[in-house]
Structure formats: structure tokens, C-alpha cells
Amino acid sequence: MEQEEATTRRPWVEMWIQAILRSAGGGFQGLPELDEFLERRGKKMVCILDGLEDLCMDAQLARTDTWKYAVRAICQDVINELDNLDYGNIGILVFARRDMLSEAIDTNYEQFRNIYLKYELNWSQTEALRLVLWLAAKAYPMLSEGIDITNATKEVLAEKLTRLWGLKLGRENSKEAFSDRWIMAALSDFSGQLQARDIVRFLKYATNDYAGMNMVYPDRLIMPLEIRNAILPCSEDKLEEIKSEMKNIYEILQKFMDMDSEKKTLPMTLDKIELTGEQISRLEGQGFLKISDKKYYLPEIIRLALGFRYEKGARPKVLSLLVK
């Protein structure tokens, strides 16, 4: 089996190496020759590879393993060859989704991940709040007065943003949710991750009709109604992105979309989910599904677009799952 994989992987290794050589120009015959050429010139080069998801998408949908060989070749074999060069003048930076890597590198993945863990890109809620304040301050500079946005703590950012969206989604002494926690939860998946584009979209939709907004609370710029209403279009845009960028995940979510509307309630029990164990694991790995007390939940960022509603008392439960 290992010999068969090596035979299948080697063409991908050669293809990646040729791509590096072509990017340098000069008709180099191999990486050592290019490495030596750069040493004589006192130069170094770094190749940046982005878009592996697009390259592998069709093969993933066809459920073949060819895409896995492509990923392993660039993330393991080519990097090993670069490490073994005499002068070390050639580097490479590969952008790849964690779920794709874990599926492709199915042997010793945790060991592989630990090697590059310090380079892992994570978009936390603190960075999300930082982006919100930075963007909002462009239109309303008073929001960021007296702080350094790039170094402010989460607590300081949240306090400054109360002027944007209020302390709570209602009066300060109400039992409504805290605005920053609710918004971050509504835009996050169950792994606690959210994307910058989701934040930008939220601000767009929440302020879309700012001139006609009913300013119920004078202590803030965006009202609770606009905040709540902004999540649906954010969810719809998110689902469209999954459709174009993560087709293998969208195929699974399509099963939820095709369910009878009467059955689209949360939480779901296993008998309502027509998914295989592998499909459930894929969604859980992406943060798009979570089990609690033998019941399944969807995060807000895709729930609305999929057309699901809550059973009585389920909303506080799912939001508590999101903010953990």
C-alpha cells in the first residue's frame, strides 16, 4: 500500500517542484541548482501557495484520493526536499484549511499539526471585536478615543463598543442578552471561529437603513431590531459561500435544506438526521453541528439560511453552546 501511494504521490511532487522552478525562471533543472544559483546571487525566494481548496474540490466531490496525494506532496514531500537543500534559500508558505489537512494527512496528523501549530491562523472573538471597532471608528471616531485598538484587551474593546450597539439587546437593566456576546455567538460556528467577512457583512446589514432607523435607545448607534434582523442575510451569504468554496460540506447541508419544513426544528434527535456517521463527523469538524444531551444543534450562522426554528426553550441552549 505504501509503495502504491508513493508511486501515486511522486507525480504530484514533481509537478509542485516544476511549478517552483518555473516561478524562478532561468530553466533550472532541479531545486539544488536553483538553491545554488540563489546562493551565488545572495538572494532568497519564498513561494506562496493559496487556493488548494479550489484545486482539490472536484476530486473531493468525486470521492477519489487524488487530492490527498496532492496535499501530502506539497505539505510533506516538497517541504522535506526544501529542508534538505544545502543552502536553504528556497522557502514556501502554504495556506490550507485545517479540516482538509486532517483528512488528507490521515497518519500522524496531530504530529504534523504540532510542527506548524505556531503558524496556525485563528480568528478569535477578540480580533473580531477589534475589527468592528476599527471599522466603526472610521465613521464615528469618538468610539476609539483614548485607546490603541490594535493592542486593546477584549474587555476594553467590548466597553467601547457599547456606544455602537448598547450593553444589552434592550435596556441596560433588562434580562436581554449582552450585545457583544450575542452578536459574536450569532456569527460564530461551534468551534468559536468566525470570519472577518462575516463581521463586515453584519455591519453592512445592521446599518443598511441607518437613516430610517427608529432610534429607540439614545445610548447607542445601532438598535437591537437591526442587530437581530442582520443575522438572516449574513446566514444566507454564509451558505452561498459554503456552496462555492466547500462543495463537499454543502452537499451534506443540502440534506437539511431538503427536509420537510415541519421537521426543521432544533434541537434534532438522531432519528431526524438522515446523515451517515462520516457526514456528521464532517459537520462537527467544521463547527456546523454539535451534540449536547444526545440532541443536535446548528449554529445561528447557518441555521437561519437552512430554515430551522427552535423548539420552546432551545434558543438559550444553543447560544450557550456557541459562547463556550
C-alpha positions in Angstrom: 0.0 0.0 0.0 2.8 2.4 0.9 4.6 1.6 -2.3 1.4 2.2 -4.3 0.9 5.6 -2.6 4.5 6.6 -3.2 4.0 5.9 -6.9 0.8 7.9 -7.0 2.3 10.8 -5.0 5.6 11.2 -6.9 4.0 12.8 -10.0 2.4 15.5 -7.7 5.8 16.1 -6.0 7.4 16.6 -9.5 4.6 18.9 -10.5 5.0 21.1 -7.5 8.7 21.2 -7.9 8.4 22.2 -11.6 5.9 24.9 -10.5 8.6 26.3 -8.1 11.3 26.1 -10.8 9.1 27.9 -13.4 8.3 30.7 -11.0 12.0 31.4 -10.7 12.6 31.4 -14.4 16.0 30.5 -15.9 15.4 26.9 -16.9 16.7 25.3 -13.7 16.9 21.5 -13.8 16.2 21.0 -10.1 15.8 22.6 -6.7 19.5 22.1 -5.8 20.5 24.1 -8.9 18.1 26.9 -8.1 19.3 26.9 -4.5 22.9 27.2 -5.5 22.1 29.9 -8.1 20.4 32.0 -5.3 23.4 31.4 -3.0 25.7 32.9 -5.7 23.5 35.9 -6.1 23.0 36.4 -2.4 19.2 36.0 -2.8 16.4 34.0 -1.2 12.9 33.2 -2.5 9.6 32.3 -0.8 6.8 30.7 -2.8 3.3 31.3 -1.6 0.6 28.8 -2.4 -3.1 29.6 -1.9 -6.2 28.0 -3.3 -5.6 24.3 -2.5 -9.3 24.0 -1.8 -10.2 25.1 -5.3 -7.7 22.7 -6.8 -9.0 19.7 -4.8 -12.7 20.5 -4.9 -13.7 18.3 -7.9 -11.7 15.4 -6.7 -13.3 15.6 -3.2 -16.7 15.6 -4.7 -15.8 12.6 -6.8 -14.6 10.9 -3.6 -11.2 10.0 -5.1 -8.0 10.1 -3.2 -6.0 12.0 -5.8 -6.5 15.3 -4.0 -5.0 13.8 -0.8 -1.8 12.9 -2.7 -1.6 16.5 -4.0 -1.9 17.9 -0.4 0.6 15.4 1.1 3.1 16.0 -1.7 3.2 19.8 -1.2 2.8 19.8 2.6 5.2 17.0 3.4 7.4 15.8 0.5 8.2 19.1 -1.1 8.8 20.8 2.2 11.2 17.9 3.2 13.1 18.4 -0.1 13.4 22.1 0.6 14.7 21.4 4.2 17.4 19.2 2.7 18.8 21.8 0.4 22.5 22.7 1.0 21.9 26.5 1.3 18.2 26.8 2.3 17.5 29.7 0.0 14.0 28.5 -1.1 11.1 28.7 1.2 7.4 28.0 0.8 4.2 29.2 2.5 1.1 27.1 2.0 -2.4 28.2 3.0 -4.7 25.3 3.7 -7.8 24.7 5.7 -7.3 22.6 8.8 -10.2 20.2 8.0 -8.7 19.5 4.6 -5.3 18.8 6.1 -6.6 16.4 8.7 -8.4 14.4 6.1 -5.5 14.3 3.7 -2.8 13.5 6.2 -4.6 10.7 7.9 -1.5 9.2 9.5 0.2 11.2 12.3 -1.8 14.3 11.6 -1.5 15.6 15.2 2.3 15.3 14.9 2.2 17.2 11.6 -0.1 19.9 13.1 2.1 20.3 16.2 5.1 21.1 13.9 3.3 24.1 12.4 0.9 25.0 15.3 2.5 28.4 15.9 1.7 29.4 12.3 -2.0 28.4 12.5 -4.3 31.3 11.7 -7.1 31.7 14.2 -9.7 34.4 14.1 -10.9 34.8 17.7 -13.7 36.9 19.1 -11.2 39.4 20.4 -9.9 40.0 16.9 -13.5 40.3 15.6 -14.3 43.0 18.2 -11.1 44.7 17.2 -12.2 44.7 13.6 -15.6 46.0 14.5 -14.3 48.9 16.5 -11.7 49.8 13.8 -14.3 49.9 11.1 -16.9 51.7 13.1 -14.4 54.3 14.2 -13.8 55.2 10.6 -17.3 56.6 10.5 -17.6 57.6 14.2 -14.1 58.4 15.5 -15.3 59.1 19.1 -15.7 55.3 19.5 -12.0 54.7 19.7 -10.9 57.8 21.6 -8.3 57.1 24.3 -7.3 53.6 23.3 -4.9 51.8 21.0 -7.3 49.4 19.0 -4.5 47.1 17.9 -3.4 46.3 21.5 -6.6 46.8 23.5 -7.9 43.9 25.5 -11.3 42.2 24.8 -12.8 43.9 27.8 -11.8 47.3 26.7 -13.0 46.7 23.2 -16.4 45.5 24.4 -16.7 48.5 26.7 -16.0 50.9 23.8 -18.5 49.1 21.6 -21.4 49.6 24.0 -21.7 53.0 22.3 -22.1 51.3 19.0 -24.7 48.6 19.9 -25.5 49.1 23.6 -24.7 47.0 26.6 -27.6 44.7 26.0 -30.2 44.0 23.3 -32.6 46.1 25.3 -32.3 48.4 28.3 -29.2 48.0 30.4 -31.3 46.7 33.3 -33.3 44.2 31.1 -32.9 40.5 31.0 -31.9 40.6 27.3 -28.5 39.2 26.2 -25.3 41.2 26.3 -25.0 42.7 22.8 -21.3 41.8 22.1 -21.8 38.2 23.3 -25.0 37.7 21.4 -23.5 39.1 18.1 -20.3 37.1 18.4 -22.2 33.9 19.1 -24.7 34.5 16.3 -21.8 34.9 13.8 -19.6 32.1 15.1 -19.6 28.4 14.4 -19.5 25.8 17.2 -15.7 25.8 17.2 -15.8 29.5 18.2 -14.4 30.6 14.8 -15.8 33.4 12.7 -14.5 35.1 9.6 -13.7 38.8 9.0 -16.1 38.8 6.1 -19.0 37.8 8.5 -18.2 40.8 10.7 -18.1 43.2 7.7 -21.4 41.8 6.4 -23.0 42.2 9.8 -22.1 45.9 10.0 -23.3 46.4 6.4 -26.7 44.8 7.1 -27.2 46.2 10.6 -26.7 49.8 9.2 -28.3 49.3 5.8 -31.2 51.6 6.6 -29.4 53.8 9.2 -31.2 57.0 8.1 -34.6 55.4 8.6 -33.7 53.5 11.9 -36.1 54.0 14.8 -33.7 55.3 17.4 -35.4 53.6 20.4 -32.4 53.8 22.7 -30.4 57.1 22.7 -27.3 55.4 24.3 -26.3 53.6 21.1 -26.0 53.9 17.3 -27.4 50.5 16.2 -30.7 49.3 17.6 -31.5 45.8 18.8 -34.1 45.2 16.0 -31.5 46.0 13.3 -28.9 43.8 15.0 -31.3 40.8 15.1 -32.5 41.3 11.5 -29.0 41.5 10.2 -28.2 37.8 11.1 -30.5 36.3 8.4 -28.8 37.9 5.4 -25.4 37.1 7.0 -26.6 33.5 7.2 -27.7 33.4 3.6 -24.4 34.8 2.4 -22.6 32.3 4.5 -24.5 29.4 2.9 -23.7 30.7 -0.5 -20.0 30.9 0.3 -20.1 27.3 1.6 -21.8 26.3 -1.7 -19.0 27.8 -3.8 -15.9 27.2 -1.5 -16.8 24.0 0.4 -18.9 21.9 -2.0 -18.4 18.7 -0.1 -19.8 20.3 3.0 -22.6 22.0 1.1 -23.7 18.6 -0.3 -24.3 17.4 3.3 -26.1 20.6 4.3 -28.3 20.1 1.3 -29.9 17.3 3.1 -31.1 19.7 5.8 -32.4 22.1 3.1 -34.4 19.3 1.6 -36.2 18.3 4.9 -39.9 18.9 5.3 -40.4 22.3 6.9 -42.4 20.7 9.8 -39.3 18.7 10.7 -37.0 21.7 10.7 -36.9 22.3 14.5 -34.0 22.4 16.9 -32.8 20.5 18.7 -32.8 17.5 16.5 -32.6 13.9 17.6 -30.6 11.3 15.6 -33.7 9.8 14.1 -34.4 13.1 12.3 -31.0 13.3 10.8 -30.6 11.4 7.5 -26.8 11.5 7.6 -24.1 8.9 7.9 -21.7 8.9 10.8 -18.9 10.2 8.5 -21.1 13.1 7.4 -22.0 14.0 11.0 -18.3 14.0 11.8 -17.5 16.3 8.9 -20.1 18.8 10.0 -18.9 18.6 13.6 -15.3 19.1 12.5 -16.4 22.3 10.7 -18.3 23.6 13.7 -21.6 23.3 11.8 -23.2 20.7 14.1 -22.9 19.9 17.8 -24.4 17.3 20.1 -25.4 18.0 23.6 -27.5 15.7 25.8 -28.0 13.4 22.8 -29.5 16.2 20.8 -28.1 18.0 17.8 -27.8 21.8 17.2 -26.9 24.0 14.3 -25.1 27.4 14.8 -27.0 30.5 14.1 -24.7 31.4 11.2 -26.2 28.6 9.1 -29.4 27.8 11.0 -31.4 30.7 9.6 -30.4 30.1 6.0 -31.3 26.4 6.3 -34.8 27.4 7.6 -34.7 25.9 11.1 -36.6 27.2 14.0 -36.3 26.5 17.7 -38.5 24.4 20.0 -39.5 26.3 23.1 -36.5 26.9 25.3 -34.0 25.8 22.8 -32.6 29.3 21.8 -30.9 30.0 25.1 -29.4 26.5 25.0 -27.9 26.9 21.5 -26.5 30.3 22.3 -24.8 28.9 25.5 -23.2 26.3 23.3 -22.0 29.0 20.9 -20.4 31.2 23.5 -18.5 28.5 25.4 
